Amino acid sequence: MAGNFLAGLEKLKAKHEIIGDVRGKGLMLGIELVKDRKTKEPAKAECAQVVESCRDLGLLLGKGGLWGQTIRFAPPMCVTKADADFILDVLGTVLSST
């Protein structure tokens, strides 16, 4: 399940320039949002907006990073493929409108 979720996050990265990095191990994963992939300037305000917009759609996410630019995922061990698909769908919707 974790591999499928990570692959889904990588697909979102390929589609959305705001995602500068996808990283993690197991189910503890994160995506770093940047204003520019070359300079890696943190997208702090954008990250806060993505987290809030996801919350409005029923997805609760954690935020971290030195500048609050990283979205953290730490789902429970009982997470299903349907749960991961929901997370990826909501993120894709929100990132498309950012």
Buried (B, 14 or more C-beta within 10 A) or exposed (E): BBEEBBEBBEEBBEEBEBBBBBEBEEBEBBBBBBBEEEEEEBBBEBBBBBBEBBEEEEBEBEBEBEEBBBBBBEBEEEBEEEBBEBBBEBBBEBBEEE
